[in-house]
Amino acid sequence: MRIGIVCYPTYGGSGVVATELGIALAERGHHVHFITYGQPFRLDDHSTRISYHEVRVSDYPLFDYTPYELVLTSKLVDVVKYEKLDLLHVHYAIPHASAAYMAQQILKSEGINIPFITTLHGTDITLVGKDPSFEPVITFSINQSNAVTAVSKSLKEDTYKYFKVKDKAIEVIPNFIDLKKFDFPLDHEAKLALAPNGEKIVMHVSNFRPVKRIEDLVKVFYQIRLKTPAKLVLIGDGPDRNKIEQMCRTQYFICDDVKFLGKMKSTEKILSLADLFLLPSETESFGLAALEAMAASVPVITTNTGGTPEVVEHGYSGFTSNVGDVDDMAKNALNILTDENNFKLFKSNARKKAAEFDIQKIMPLYEDLYKRVVI
């Protein structure tokens, strides 16, 4: 099958999932064409079954803002026509679904029928999508999609709640990880570099935006540190990084125990060094970072909203707490970190839970959907 994948090429979860999906599809014999404004950051060395088509946006003095959606539409028409694609799979509703619809209609006028699938990832529905200026377009695009998927049951319910798409069937196909990428020996030297005195390593990965509630992260870690020696390792970057730095320097005085590693293309090896993963978000449509941590056999402390309870099983692979309940999160964290038997059990359970989301189990769900849409 010849599949066009439209996604954002950035560090966000939707781009990561779309890229990993395309790579896996190519490994299974499909021909995959990525169509976006930059090469997806995880698409480094790829097979001959993968092509990348750059959407070039030129400056024009008439426009204050470059009309990316129109340029993308034209590119989709071109790639579908000349690469003879069977379908388009667009990730993130804005503006990919509407661009796919316009491309579909243009191609239809030329006698070419191209179905498109829209995968909803989270903030395209729960944050950006609720903006009144976007809502009519998103509603229309979802309803016109040949198939729609959501990465969690929670996101599916939110879509029905906020948009008039109740007559449109939305299938839940969860995010995934490639479990075999997490199979490698522990780098003891790297772990010693982060925790030279055998401290417990608490880790967090995100874009450091307000929805991640980074202040809660620091508060939880401070309580952990009062009870057991620990180091906090932060991966990523974003607008709230300065806020964390100021809290560590002037409020809690824990700078020596907090390390910022910045953005990373892949996190499998660094996650394997962690003893615990903290994700105190306001909401997560799925919680891909938590799943990646569990794949590395790292228990997770997170909140009980959005899609994370579908990923992190409370009392088994980690614990979930109410948003903002830093005392409960700290108590649960210490329950894992200070009891060696508990620690080993939760590590084992985290890996077992992650195995439920291995790409080899999720991939057939997408392939089955593709077949149904193309027929």
PyMOL commands that set and color helices and strands:
alter all, ss='L'
color gray80, all
select helices_A, chain A and resi 13-27+68-83+93-108+123-126+128-130+135-144+153-162+179-182+188-194+210-212+214-227+241-251+255-257+268-271+288-295+308-311+326-337+340-355+359-374
alter helices_A, ss='H'
color red, helices_A
select strands_A, chain A and resi 2-6+31-36+50-54+87-91+116-120+147-150+170-172+200-206+230-236+258-262+276-279+300-303+318-321
alter strands_A, ss='S'
color yellow, strands_A
deselect
rebuild
show_as cartoon
